[in-house]
Amino acid sequence: MDSTSCAVTLTVLALTLLLLAYWKARSRHRRLPPGPPALPFLGNTLQIDKTAPDRSLMKMSEKYGSVFTVWLGPRPAVVLCGFETVKEALVHRAEDFGARGTVPSIRKITKGYGIASSNGHRSRQLRSFAIQAVRNFGKGSTTLEGFVQREAKCLVDVFRDTKESPFDPTFQLTCATANIMCAVVFGNRFDYTDSKLLALLDMITENMRVISSPWGQLYDLLPSVLDHLPGPHNMLFENAAKIKGFLREMIQSHKEARAEDRPQDFTASFLAKMEEEKDDPRSEFNDENLLLSTFNIFLAGTDTTSSTMRWGLLLFLKYPDIQEQIQSEIDQVIGSERMPTIADREKMPYTDAAIHEVQRYANIIPLNLPHTVMRDTEFRGFLIPKGMIVIPLLASVLYDPNCWETPEAFRPERFLDERGRLKQNEAFMPFSAGNRMCIGETVAQMQLFLFFTTLLQRFTFRSPLDPDAIDISPLSSGFSTLHRPYQLYCVPRTSA
């Protein structure tokens, strides 16, 4: 047999074995929910828009129902679509659906350590500790509110320095939110010109772009193949290694300079817990979980809040009448002589409603972080086998037409009742729900209120474009929903 014939034979044999393995996997999941027909190896990849996978999945749900199966390459996943379905799984069936699913790119970076990627005993220990540590952060002379107010003042100063020239606010807003997360995790901040901060933010921005791109999605579909190929996906892991190096340096500085009095920031609290439980073999308070927990908190808190801020300013450029209504409420409640405080929030229902609507409309994490089931689980007449990836589609909740009138429109008044008071809606889930809900919700909400009110107290934001020409459709919505690039300029308010 010549070499060509041998190669053909081996190729046919390999393809046959792969097809047998594929059909064997399909036969193991016969009771899965229905879904679109899938190709071997590729699954439903070709049917999912890489720039808007959430929209593709929501379209599929119109045909296959609120619980359906998609094949992400060779792996099946169950998609939960719509408020009622997601709420039933994450809230009413939290014990069944509360485990974290595996995303290959995130798994490669975290190896199952840290708050976001862990399950079982590790997850329970770390999440419980983190929630308490964030709640207790800054008690005493330096409060979290004080940190945010000082950062808001810095933001006003750098915006003022633009002298009414058009600029892209991404860098300034990311610096501000990164500094708040630095305060929570390490108890300090960086100057906006600090070279370490600039390099860090460049890497965070690039990673969010890559992980939301077709390359990032392709890696999570076929990690074993792309691990051996060049491409932009490799920047995810190179940048993650550098970010972890930065965090290790910060942790080491904490270890060397740690005060003996009660810790205030997350890292010092974690180090104290490590010392307290050093003789407990079941303790999860160790160096690797500290590193990956700070990694989780810092990255998640920086990007999501900064992205929401950028979406908010873009929407206020598009709808200047909404901006004016917020400013009118600021003038009535706060005035121009003092900085906003978090206590002002309950007296400012329209501003609060507008921020809620920014969070809903921006749909920052449309696919949610994946969940999984830790045992065979019956759900709505289907059997979801142990270990199956579950995607509780947050976009389908925030845009559910059964919960929101005209969900594609930006309307802050949807969060107000007939008396002009803030009205809650159960389908408002930008931080997800259940026992894997984002632990940073309180910190994020405080930042959004104080940053927005402080900036709008001092400036009116204008676009170089006519409002009708501003495009507020997403640029892409993979892991994160990215807005289109834009510029604005700051007009100082005469009353400020």
The 8 nearest C-alpha neighbors of each residue, nearest first, counted from 0:
[[1, 4, 5, 2, 3, 6, 8, 7],
 [0, 2, 4, 3, 5, 6, 7, 8],
 [1, 3, 5, 4, 6, 0, 7, 8],
 [4, 2, 6, 5, 1, 7, 0, 8],
 [5, 3, 7, 6, 1, 2, 8, 0],
 [4, 6, 2, 8, 3, 7, 9, 1],
 [7, 5, 3, 9, 4, 8, 10, 2],
 [6, 8, 10, 4, 5, 9, 11, 3],
 [9, 7, 5, 11, 10, 6, 4, 12],
 [8, 10, 12, 6, 7, 11, 13, 5],
 [11, 9, 7, 13, 12, 8, 6, 14],
 [10, 12, 14, 8, 13, 9, 15, 7],
 [13, 11, 9, 15, 10, 14, 8, 16],
 [12, 14, 10, 16, 15, 11, 9, 17],
 [15, 13, 17, 11, 16, 12, 18, 10],
 [16, 14, 12, 18, 13, 17, 11, 19],
 [17, 15, 19, 13, 18, 14, 20, 12],
 [16, 18, 14, 20, 15, 19, 21, 13],
 [19, 17, 21, 15, 20, 16, 14, 22],
 [18, 20, 16, 22, 21, 17, 23, 15],
 [19, 21, 23, 17, 18, 22, 16, 24],
 [22, 20, 18, 24, 19, 23, 17, 25],
 [21, 23, 25, 19, 24, 20, 26, 18],
 [24, 22, 20, 26, 25, 21, 19, 27],
 [25, 23, 21, 27, 22, 26, 20, 28],
 [24, 26, 22, 23, 27, 28, 21, 29],
 [25, 27, 23, 28, 24, 29, 22, 21],
 [28, 26, 24, 25, 29, 23, 30, 22],
 [27, 29, 26, 31, 25, 30, 24, 384],
 [30, 28, 26, 31, 27, 25, 32, 382],
 [31, 29, 28, 382, 381, 32, 383, 27],
 [30, 32, 28, 29, 382, 381, 383, 33],
 [31, 33, 67, 68, 381, 66, 30, 34],
 [34, 32, 67, 68, 63, 31, 35, 66],
 [33, 35, 68, 67, 63, 69, 36, 32],
 [34, 36, 37, 69, 33, 43, 68, 59],
 [37, 35, 34, 38, 43, 42, 69, 70],
 [38, 36, 42, 43, 35, 70, 39, 41],
 [37, 39, 42, 41, 40, 43, 36, 72],
 [38, 40, 41, 42, 21, 37, 18, 73],
 [41, 39, 73, 72, 42, 38, 21, 18],
 [42, 40, 72, 38, 39, 44, 43, 73],
 [41, 43, 37, 72, 70, 38, 44, 71],
 [44, 42, 37, 70, 46, 45, 41, 69],
 [45, 43, 46, 47, 42, 41, 71, 72],
 [44, 46, 43, 47, 41, 48, 42, 49],
 [47, 45, 43, 44, 48, 55, 35, 42],
 [48, 46, 55, 44, 52, 45, 49, 43],
 [47, 49, 52, 51, 50, 55, 46, 45],
 [50, 48, 213, 51, 52, 47, 477, 212],
 [49, 51, 475, 48, 476, 477, 52, 212],
 [50, 52, 476, 48, 53, 54, 49, 475],
 [53, 51, 55, 48, 54, 47, 49, 477],
 [54, 52, 56, 55, 51, 366, 57, 365],
 [55, 53, 57, 52, 56, 51, 58, 48],
 [56, 54, 52, 58, 53, 47, 57, 48],
 [57, 55, 59, 53, 58, 54, 52, 60],
 [56, 58, 54, 60, 59, 55, 53, 395],
 [59, 57, 55, 56, 60, 61, 54, 62],
 [60, 58, 56, 61, 57, 62, 63, 55],
 [59, 61, 64, 63, 57, 62, 58, 65],
 [60, 62, 59, 58, 64, 63, 57, 65],
 [63, 61, 60, 59, 64, 58, 34, 35],
 [64, 62, 60, 34, 61, 67, 59, 33],
 [65, 63, 60, 66, 62, 61, 67, 59],
 [64, 66, 80, 60, 79, 81, 67, 84],
 [67, 65, 79, 64, 78, 80, 32, 77],
 [68, 66, 32, 34, 33, 78, 77, 63],
 [69, 67, 77, 34, 32, 76, 33, 78],
 [70, 68, 76, 75, 34, 43, 71, 77],
 [69, 71, 75, 42, 43, 74, 72, 76],
 [72, 70, 74, 220, 42, 75, 73, 43],
 [71, 73, 41, 42, 220, 40, 74, 70],
 [72, 74, 40, 42, 71, 70, 41, 75],
 [75, 73, 71, 70, 72, 76, 42, 220],
 [76, 74, 70, 69, 71, 68, 73, 77],
 [77, 75, 388, 69, 68, 389, 70, 387],
 [76, 78, 68, 389, 67, 390, 388, 69],
 [77, 79, 390, 67, 66, 389, 68, 391],
 [80, 78, 391, 66, 65, 85, 392, 390],
 [79, 81, 65, 392, 395, 84, 78, 66],
 [82, 80, 395, 396, 84, 83, 399, 85],
 [81, 83, 396, 85, 84, 86, 426, 399],
 [82, 84, 86, 85, 81, 87, 80, 396],
 [83, 85, 87, 86, 82, 81, 79, 80],
 [86, 84, 88, 82, 87, 83, 391, 79],
 [85, 87, 83, 90, 89, 88, 84, 82],
 [88, 86, 91, 84, 85, 90, 89, 92],
 [89, 87, 92, 85, 86, 90, 91, 96],
 [88, 90, 93, 433, 86, 92, 87, 96],
 [89, 91, 433, 93, 86, 92, 87, 88],
 [90, 92, 87, 93, 88, 89, 86, 433],
 [93, 91, 88, 95, 94, 90, 89, 87],
 [92, 94, 89, 97, 90, 96, 95, 91],
 [95, 93, 97, 92, 96, 98, 434, 89],
 [94, 96, 93, 92, 372, 97, 373, 376],
 [95, 97, 93, 372, 94, 98, 89, 88],
 [98, 96, 93, 94, 95, 434, 435, 370],
 [99, 97, 371, 370, 96, 118, 372, 100],
 [100, 98, 370, 371, 369, 118, 116, 97],
 [101, 99, 370, 371, 369, 388, 98, 102],
 [100, 102, 103, 106, 99, 369, 388, 116],
 [101, 103, 105, 104, 106, 219, 100, 369],
 [102, 104, 106, 219, 105, 107, 101, 222],
 [105, 103, 107, 106, 102, 219, 108, 218],
 [104, 106, 108, 102, 107, 103, 109, 101],
 [107, 105, 110, 103, 109, 108, 104, 102],
 [106, 108, 104, 105, 110, 109, 103, 236],
 [107, 109, 105, 106, 110, 104, 236, 239],
 [108, 110, 106, 111, 112, 107, 105, 291],
 [111, 109, 106, 107, 112, 108, 105, 116],
 [110, 112, 117, 116, 109, 106, 113, 118],
 [113, 111, 288, 109, 110, 117, 291, 116],
 [114, 112, 292, 291, 288, 115, 116, 117],
 [113, 115, 292, 125, 116, 117, 126, 122],
 [114, 116, 113, 117, 295, 292, 99, 122],
 [117, 115, 111, 114, 113, 112, 99, 118],
 [118, 116, 122, 111, 112, 114, 115, 113],
 [119, 117, 122, 98, 121, 99, 120, 116],
 [118, 120, 122, 121, 123, 117, 98, 124],
 [119, 121, 123, 122, 124, 118, 283, 125],
 [122, 120, 124, 119, 123, 283, 118, 125],
 [121, 123, 118, 117, 125, 119, 124, 120],
 [122, 124, 120, 126, 121, 125, 127, 119],
 [125, 123, 121, 127, 122, 126, 128, 120],
 [124, 126, 128, 122, 127, 123, 114, 129],
 [127, 125, 129, 128, 123, 124, 122, 114],
 [128, 126, 130, 124, 125, 129, 123, 131],
 [127, 129, 125, 131, 126, 130, 132, 124],
 [130, 128, 132, 126, 131, 127, 125, 133],
 [129, 131, 133, 127, 132, 128, 438, 126],
 [130, 132, 134, 128, 129, 133, 135, 127],
 [133, 131, 129, 135, 134, 130, 136, 265],
 [132, 134, 136, 130, 135, 131, 129, 265],
 [135, 133, 131, 132, 136, 130, 129, 441],
 [136, 134, 132, 133, 138, 131, 137, 263],
 [137, 135, 133, 263, 134, 138, 264, 132],
 [136, 138, 142, 141, 143, 263, 139, 135],
 [139, 137, 142, 136, 135, 141, 140, 263],
 [138, 140, 141, 137, 142, 263, 136, 135],
 [139, 141, 142, 138, 137, 145, 143, 263],
 [142, 140, 137, 139, 145, 138, 143, 146],
 [143, 141, 137, 145, 144, 138, 140, 146],
 [142, 144, 146, 145, 137, 147, 136, 141],
 [143, 145, 147, 142, 146, 148, 341, 445],
 [144, 146, 142, 148, 143, 147, 149, 141],
 [147, 145, 143, 149, 144, 148, 150, 142],
 [146, 148, 150, 144, 145, 149, 151, 446],
 [149, 147, 151, 145, 150, 146, 144, 152],
 [150, 148, 152, 146, 151, 147, 145, 153],
 [149, 151, 153, 147, 152, 148, 175, 154],
 [152, 150, 154, 148, 149, 153, 450, 147],
 [151, 153, 155, 149, 154, 150, 148, 156],
 [154, 152, 150, 156, 151, 155, 157, 149],
 [153, 155, 151, 157, 152, 156, 158, 150],
 [154, 156, 152, 158, 153, 157, 159, 454],
 [155, 157, 153, 159, 154, 158, 160, 152],
 [158, 156, 160, 154, 159, 155, 153, 161],
 [157, 159, 155, 160, 156, 161, 154, 489],
 [160, 158, 156, 157, 161, 162, 155, 489],
 [161, 159, 157, 162, 158, 156, 163, 155],
 [160, 162, 159, 158, 164, 163, 157, 166],
 [163, 161, 160, 164, 159, 489, 158, 488],
 [162, 164, 489, 488, 161, 490, 165, 159],
 [163, 165, 488, 162, 161, 166, 489, 487],
 [166, 164, 488, 487, 486, 163, 463, 167],
 [167, 165, 486, 487, 168, 488, 164, 161],
 [166, 168, 486, 169, 485, 487, 165, 170],
 [169, 167, 171, 170, 172, 166, 486, 309],
 [170, 168, 172, 167, 171, 173, 309, 305],
 [169, 171, 173, 172, 168, 174, 167, 200],
 [172, 170, 174, 173, 168, 169, 175, 154],
 [173, 171, 175, 174, 169, 170, 305, 168],
 [172, 174, 305, 170, 176, 175, 171, 177],
 [175, 173, 177, 171, 172, 176, 178, 170],
 [176, 174, 172, 178, 173, 177, 150, 171],
 [175, 177, 179, 301, 173, 178, 174, 305],
 [178, 176, 301, 174, 180, 179, 175, 173],
 [177, 179, 181, 188, 175, 176, 180, 174],
 [180, 178, 182, 176, 181, 177, 183, 147],
 [179, 181, 183, 177, 182, 178, 297, 184],
 [182, 180, 178, 184, 185, 179, 183, 188],
 [181, 183, 186, 187, 179, 180, 185, 184],
 [184, 182, 180, 181, 264, 186, 185, 265],
 [183, 185, 265, 181, 264, 266, 182, 180],
 [186, 184, 181, 182, 187, 264, 266, 183],
 [185, 187, 182, 264, 183, 184, 181, 188],
 [188, 186, 182, 185, 181, 189, 178, 183],
 [187, 189, 178, 181, 182, 190, 186, 179],
 [190, 188, 191, 193, 178, 196, 187, 192],
 [189, 191, 193, 192, 188, 196, 174, 178],
 [190, 192, 193, 189, 174, 196, 197, 171],
 [191, 193, 190, 194, 197, 196, 189, 195],
 [194, 192, 190, 196, 195, 191, 197, 189],
 [195, 193, 197, 196, 198, 192, 199, 191],
 [196, 194, 198, 197, 193, 199, 245, 189],
 [195, 197, 199, 193, 194, 198, 200, 189],
 [198, 196, 194, 200, 199, 195, 201, 193],
 [199, 197, 201, 195, 196, 200, 194, 202],
 [198, 200, 196, 202, 197, 201, 195, 203],
 [199, 201, 203, 197, 202, 198, 204, 196],
 [202, 200, 198, 204, 199, 203, 205, 197],
 [201, 203, 205, 199, 200, 204, 238, 206],
 [202, 204, 200, 206, 205, 201, 207, 199],
 [205, 203, 201, 207, 202, 206, 200, 208],
 [204, 206, 208, 202, 203, 207, 201, 209],
 [207, 205, 209, 203, 208, 235, 204, 210],
 [208, 206, 210, 204, 205, 209, 211, 203],
 [207, 209, 205, 206, 211, 210, 212, 204],
 [210, 208, 212, 206, 211, 215, 207, 205],
 [209, 211, 215, 207, 212, 208, 206, 478],
 [212, 210, 477, 478, 208, 209, 479, 215],
 [211, 213, 209, 215, 214, 210, 208, 216],
 [214, 212, 216, 49, 215, 217, 211, 50],
 [215, 213, 217, 212, 216, 232, 218, 231],
 [216, 214, 210, 218, 212, 217, 213, 209],
 [215, 217, 213, 219, 218, 214, 212, 220],
 [218, 216, 214, 220, 219, 215, 213, 221],
 [219, 217, 222, 215, 221, 220, 216, 225],
 [218, 220, 216, 103, 217, 222, 221, 104],
 [219, 221, 217, 72, 218, 71, 222, 216],
 [220, 222, 218, 224, 223, 219, 217, 225],
 [223, 221, 218, 225, 224, 219, 226, 220],
 [222, 224, 226, 221, 225, 227, 218, 220],
 [225, 223, 222, 226, 221, 227, 228, 218],
 [226, 224, 228, 222, 227, 223, 218, 221],
 [225, 227, 223, 224, 228, 222, 218, 229],
 [228, 226, 225, 224, 229, 223, 222, 230],
 [227, 229, 225, 226, 230, 224, 233, 232],
 [230, 228, 227, 233, 231, 225, 232, 226],
 [229, 231, 232, 233, 228, 214, 234, 225],
 [230, 232, 233, 234, 214, 209, 229, 235],
 [233, 231, 234, 230, 215, 235, 214, 209],
 [234, 232, 235, 231, 236, 230, 237, 229],
 [233, 235, 237, 232, 236, 231, 238, 206],
 [236, 234, 233, 206, 238, 237, 232, 239],
 [235, 237, 239, 238, 234, 233, 240, 108],
 [236, 238, 234, 240, 239, 235, 233, 241],
 [237, 239, 241, 240, 236, 235, 202, 234],
 [238, 240, 236, 242, 241, 237, 235, 243],
 [239, 241, 243, 237, 238, 242, 236, 244],
 [242, 240, 244, 238, 243, 239, 245, 237],
 [243, 241, 239, 245, 244, 240, 238, 246],
 [242, 244, 246, 240, 241, 245, 247, 239],
 [243, 245, 241, 247, 242, 246, 240, 248],
 [244, 246, 242, 248, 243, 247, 241, 249],
 [245, 247, 243, 249, 248, 244, 250, 242],
 [248, 246, 250, 244, 249, 245, 251, 243],
 [249, 247, 251, 245, 246, 250, 252, 244],
 [248, 250, 246, 252, 247, 251, 253, 245],
 [251, 249, 253, 247, 252, 248, 246, 254],
 [250, 252, 254, 248, 253, 249, 247, 255],
 [253, 251, 249, 255, 250, 254, 256, 248],
 [254, 252, 250, 256, 251, 257, 255, 249],
 [253, 255, 251, 252, 257, 256, 250, 270],
 [254, 256, 252, 253, 257, 251, 250, 258],
 [257, 255, 253, 254, 252, 258, 251, 259],
 [258, 256, 253, 254, 255, 259, 267, 252],
 [259, 257, 260, 256, 262, 261, 267, 253],
 [260, 258, 257, 261, 262, 271, 256, 267],
 [259, 261, 258, 262, 257, 263, 267, 271],
 [260, 262, 263, 259, 258, 268, 267, 271],
 [263, 261, 268, 267, 264, 260, 258, 271],
 [262, 264, 136, 137, 261, 268, 267, 265],
 [265, 263, 186, 183, 184, 267, 266, 185],
 [264, 266, 184, 268, 267, 132, 269, 183],
 [267, 265, 269, 268, 184, 264, 185, 270],
 [266, 268, 270, 262, 269, 265, 264, 271],
 [269, 267, 271, 265, 262, 266, 270, 264],
 [268, 270, 272, 266, 271, 267, 265, 273],
 [271, 269, 273, 267, 272, 268, 266, 274],
 [270, 272, 268, 274, 269, 273, 267, 275],
 [273, 271, 275, 269, 270, 274, 276, 268],
 [274, 272, 270, 284, 276, 271, 275, 277],
 [273, 275, 271, 277, 272, 276, 270, 278],
 [274, 276, 272, 273, 277, 271, 278, 270],
 [277, 275, 279, 273, 278, 274, 272, 282],
 [276, 278, 274, 279, 273, 275, 282, 280],
 [277, 279, 276, 280, 275, 282, 274, 281],
 [278, 280, 276, 282, 281, 277, 275, 283],
 [279, 281, 282, 278, 277, 276, 283, 284],
 [282, 280, 279, 283, 120, 276, 278, 284],
 [281, 283, 279, 284, 280, 276, 277, 285],
 [284, 282, 285, 121, 281, 124, 288, 125],
 [285, 283, 273, 282, 288, 272, 289, 286],
 [284, 286, 288, 287, 283, 273, 289, 282],
 [285, 287, 289, 288, 290, 284, 273, 291],
 [288, 286, 290, 289, 285, 291, 112, 113],
 [287, 289, 113, 291, 112, 290, 285, 286],
 [288, 290, 286, 292, 287, 291, 285, 293],
 [291, 289, 287, 293, 288, 292, 286, 294],
 [290, 292, 113, 294, 288, 293, 289, 112],
 [293, 291, 113, 295, 289, 294, 114, 290],
 [292, 294, 296, 290, 295, 291, 297, 289],
 [293, 295, 291, 292, 297, 296, 298, 290],
 [296, 294, 292, 293, 298, 297, 299, 291],
 [297, 295, 293, 299, 294, 298, 300, 292],
 [296, 298, 294, 300, 180, 295, 299, 293],
 [299, 297, 301, 300, 295, 296, 294, 302],
 [298, 300, 296, 301, 297, 302, 295, 303],
 [299, 301, 297, 298, 296, 303, 302, 304],
 [302, 300, 177, 176, 298, 299, 304, 303],
 [301, 303, 305, 304, 299, 300, 306, 298],
 [302, 304, 306, 305, 300, 301, 299, 307],
 [305, 303, 307, 306, 302, 301, 300, 443],
 [304, 306, 308, 173, 302, 307, 303, 172],
 [305, 307, 309, 303, 304, 308, 302, 310],
 [306, 308, 310, 304, 305, 309, 311, 303],
 [309, 307, 311, 305, 306, 310, 304, 312],
 [310, 308, 306, 312, 311, 307, 313, 305],
 [309, 311, 307, 313, 308, 312, 314, 306],
 [312, 310, 308, 314, 309, 313, 357, 307],
 [311, 313, 315, 309, 314, 310, 316, 308],
 [314, 312, 310, 316, 311, 315, 309, 317],
 [313, 315, 317, 311, 316, 312, 318, 310],
 [314, 316, 318, 312, 322, 317, 313, 319],
 [317, 315, 313, 314, 318, 319, 461, 462],
 [316, 318, 466, 314, 315, 469, 319, 313],
 [317, 319, 315, 320, 316, 321, 314, 322],
 [320, 318, 322, 321, 315, 316, 317, 323],
 [321, 319, 323, 322, 318, 324, 315, 325],
 [322, 320, 324, 323, 319, 318, 325, 315],
 [321, 323, 319, 325, 315, 320, 324, 326],
 [322, 324, 320, 326, 321, 325, 327, 319],
 [325, 323, 327, 321, 326, 322, 320, 328],
 [324, 326, 328, 322, 350, 327, 323, 329],
 [327, 325, 329, 323, 328, 324, 330, 455],
 [326, 328, 324, 330, 329, 325, 323, 331],
 [327, 329, 331, 325, 326, 330, 332, 324],
 [330, 328, 326, 333, 332, 327, 331, 334],
 [329, 331, 334, 327, 328, 333, 332, 326],
 [332, 330, 328, 329, 334, 333, 327, 326],
 [331, 333, 329, 330, 328, 334, 346, 343],
 [334, 332, 329, 330, 331, 339, 335, 337],
 [333, 335, 330, 336, 331, 332, 329, 337],
 [334, 336, 495, 337, 494, 333, 456, 330],
 [337, 335, 334, 338, 495, 333, 494, 339],
 [338, 336, 335, 339, 333, 334, 340, 453],
 [337, 339, 340, 453, 336, 333, 148, 335],
 [338, 340, 453, 449, 333, 337, 452, 343],
 [341, 339, 342, 343, 338, 449, 344, 144],
 [340, 342, 343, 344, 445, 449, 339, 448],
 [341, 343, 340, 344, 345, 346, 339, 347],
 [344, 342, 341, 346, 340, 345, 347, 339],
 [343, 345, 347, 346, 342, 341, 351, 348],
 [344, 346, 347, 343, 348, 342, 351, 341],
 [347, 345, 344, 343, 348, 332, 342, 328],
 [348, 346, 344, 345, 350, 349, 351, 328],
 [349, 347, 351, 421, 350, 420, 352, 346],
 [348, 350, 352, 351, 347, 353, 325, 411],
 [351, 349, 353, 325, 352, 348, 347, 354],
 [350, 352, 348, 354, 349, 353, 355, 347],
 [351, 353, 349, 355, 414, 411, 350, 354],
 [354, 352, 411, 356, 350, 355, 351, 349],
 [355, 353, 357, 351, 356, 352, 350, 358],
 [356, 354, 352, 358, 353, 357, 351, 359],
 [355, 357, 359, 353, 411, 358, 354, 360],
 [358, 356, 354, 360, 355, 359, 311, 361],
 [359, 357, 355, 356, 361, 360, 354, 362],
 [358, 360, 356, 357, 362, 361, 397, 355],
 [359, 361, 357, 362, 358, 356, 409, 397],
 [362, 360, 358, 363, 359, 357, 310, 307],
 [361, 363, 360, 359, 365, 364, 394, 358],
 [362, 364, 480, 361, 479, 365, 303, 307],
 [365, 363, 479, 367, 366, 362, 478, 480],
 [366, 364, 394, 393, 362, 367, 363, 53],
 [365, 367, 392, 393, 364, 53, 368, 394],
 [368, 366, 364, 365, 393, 392, 369, 391],
 [367, 369, 366, 370, 390, 100, 99, 364],
 [370, 368, 100, 390, 389, 367, 99, 388],
 [371, 369, 100, 99, 389, 98, 388, 390],
 [370, 372, 100, 388, 389, 98, 387, 99],
 [371, 373, 96, 385, 386, 374, 95, 387],
 [372, 374, 385, 386, 371, 98, 95, 375],
 [375, 373, 385, 372, 376, 384, 386, 95],
 [374, 376, 384, 385, 383, 382, 377, 372],
 [377, 375, 383, 382, 374, 384, 378, 372],
 [376, 378, 382, 381, 383, 380, 379, 375],
 [379, 377, 381, 380, 376, 382, 383, 88],
 [378, 380, 381, 377, 66, 382, 84, 32],
 [379, 381, 378, 377, 382, 32, 30, 31],
 [380, 382, 378, 377, 379, 32, 31, 30],
 [383, 381, 377, 30, 376, 31, 384, 378],
 [382, 384, 376, 375, 31, 377, 381, 387],
 [385, 383, 375, 387, 382, 376, 386, 374],
 [384, 386, 374, 375, 373, 372, 387, 383],
 [385, 387, 372, 373, 371, 384, 388, 374],
 [388, 386, 371, 385, 384, 372, 76, 389],
 [387, 389, 371, 76, 100, 370, 77, 386],
 [390, 388, 77, 370, 371, 76, 369, 78],
 [389, 391, 78, 369, 392, 79, 77, 370],
 [392, 390, 79, 85, 78, 393, 367, 389],
 [391, 393, 366, 394, 395, 80, 390, 79],
 [394, 392, 396, 365, 395, 367, 366, 391],
 [395, 393, 365, 397, 396, 392, 398, 362],
 [394, 396, 81, 398, 393, 399, 392, 80],
 [397, 395, 82, 399, 81, 393, 394, 398],
 [396, 398, 394, 359, 395, 399, 393, 427],
 [399, 397, 406, 395, 396, 394, 400, 403],
 [398, 400, 396, 395, 401, 402, 397, 81],
 [401, 399, 403, 402, 404, 398, 406, 405],
 [402, 400, 399, 403, 404, 82, 81, 398],
 [403, 401, 400, 399, 426, 404, 82, 398],
 [404, 402, 400, 406, 401, 399, 405, 398],
 [403, 405, 406, 400, 402, 401, 413, 408],
 [404, 406, 407, 408, 403, 400, 398, 409],
 [407, 405, 398, 403, 408, 404, 400, 399],
 [406, 408, 405, 409, 398, 360, 404, 403],
 [409, 407, 406, 405, 410, 360, 404, 411],
 [408, 410, 360, 411, 407, 356, 406, 357],
 [409, 411, 412, 413, 408, 356, 353, 414],
 [412, 410, 353, 356, 352, 413, 414, 409],
 [413, 411, 415, 414, 410, 352, 349, 353],
 [412, 414, 411, 415, 410, 352, 416, 403],
 [415, 413, 422, 412, 352, 421, 411, 423],
 [416, 414, 421, 422, 412, 419, 420, 413],
 [415, 417, 419, 418, 420, 422, 421, 414],
 [416, 418, 419, 415, 420, 422, 412, 421],
 [419, 417, 416, 420, 415, 421, 422, 348],
 [418, 420, 415, 416, 417, 421, 348, 349],
 [421, 419, 415, 416, 418, 348, 422, 417],
 [420, 422, 415, 348, 414, 352, 416, 423],
 [423, 421, 414, 415, 416, 420, 424, 413],
 [424, 422, 414, 421, 425, 427, 415, 426],
 [423, 425, 426, 427, 422, 414, 402, 403],
 [426, 424, 427, 423, 428, 82, 402, 86],
 [425, 427, 424, 428, 396, 82, 397, 402],
 [426, 428, 425, 424, 429, 397, 359, 396],
 [427, 429, 431, 430, 426, 432, 397, 393],
 [428, 430, 431, 427, 358, 359, 362, 393],
 [431, 429, 437, 428, 436, 432, 440, 438],
 [430, 432, 428, 436, 429, 437, 393, 367],
 [433, 431, 436, 89, 428, 90, 430, 435],
 [434, 432, 90, 89, 436, 435, 93, 431],
 [433, 435, 436, 97, 93, 432, 89, 90],
 [436, 434, 433, 97, 437, 432, 431, 98],
 [435, 437, 432, 431, 433, 434, 430, 438],
 [438, 436, 430, 439, 440, 435, 431, 432],
 [439, 437, 440, 130, 436, 129, 126, 441],
 [440, 438, 442, 437, 441, 443, 300, 133],
 [439, 441, 443, 442, 438, 437, 444, 430],
 [442, 440, 444, 443, 439, 445, 438, 134],
 [443, 441, 445, 439, 440, 444, 446, 143],
 [442, 444, 440, 446, 445, 441, 439, 304],
 [445, 443, 447, 441, 446, 442, 440, 448],
 [446, 444, 442, 448, 443, 447, 449, 441],
 [447, 445, 443, 449, 444, 448, 450, 442],
 [446, 448, 444, 450, 445, 449, 451, 443],
 [447, 449, 445, 451, 446, 450, 452, 444],
 [450, 448, 446, 452, 451, 447, 453, 445],
 [449, 451, 453, 447, 151, 452, 448, 446],
 [452, 450, 454, 448, 453, 449, 447, 455],
 [453, 451, 455, 449, 454, 450, 456, 448],
 [452, 454, 456, 450, 451, 455, 449, 339],
 [455, 453, 451, 457, 456, 452, 458, 450],
 [456, 454, 458, 452, 457, 453, 451, 459],
 [455, 457, 453, 454, 452, 458, 326, 329],
 [456, 458, 495, 455, 454, 492, 491, 453],
 [459, 457, 491, 455, 492, 490, 489, 454],
 [458, 460, 490, 489, 455, 492, 491, 461],
 [461, 459, 489, 488, 458, 490, 487, 316],
 [460, 462, 488, 487, 316, 489, 459, 463],
 [461, 463, 487, 464, 316, 488, 486, 465],
 [462, 464, 487, 461, 465, 165, 486, 488],
 [465, 463, 462, 466, 468, 469, 467, 461],
 [464, 466, 468, 467, 463, 469, 462, 317],
 [467, 465, 317, 469, 468, 464, 316, 318],
 [468, 466, 465, 469, 317, 464, 470, 318],
 [467, 469, 465, 466, 464, 470, 317, 471],
 [470, 468, 466, 467, 317, 471, 464, 465],
 [469, 471, 472, 468, 483, 467, 317, 473],
 [472, 470, 469, 473, 482, 483, 314, 313],
 [471, 473, 470, 474, 482, 483, 475, 469],
 [474, 472, 482, 475, 481, 483, 471, 480],
 [473, 475, 483, 482, 481, 472, 476, 480],
 [476, 474, 50, 473, 481, 51, 480, 477],
 [477, 475, 480, 51, 479, 50, 481, 478],
 [476, 478, 211, 479, 51, 52, 50, 475],
 [477, 479, 211, 364, 210, 476, 366, 480],
 [480, 478, 364, 477, 363, 476, 211, 481],
 [481, 479, 476, 363, 475, 477, 364, 362],
 [480, 482, 475, 474, 473, 476, 479, 483],
 [483, 481, 473, 474, 484, 480, 310, 471],
 [482, 484, 474, 473, 485, 481, 471, 470],
 [485, 483, 482, 486, 167, 474, 481, 169],
 [484, 486, 167, 483, 487, 313, 166, 462],
 [487, 485, 167, 166, 165, 462, 488, 168],
 [488, 486, 462, 165, 166, 461, 460, 167],
 [487, 489, 165, 163, 461, 164, 460, 462],
 [490, 488, 460, 163, 458, 459, 491, 461],
 [489, 491, 459, 458, 163, 460, 492, 488],
 [492, 490, 458, 457, 489, 493, 459, 495],
 [491, 493, 458, 495, 494, 457, 490, 459],
 [492, 494, 495, 491, 457, 458, 490, 335],
 [495, 493, 492, 335, 457, 334, 456, 491],
 [494, 335, 492, 457, 493, 456, 491, 336]]
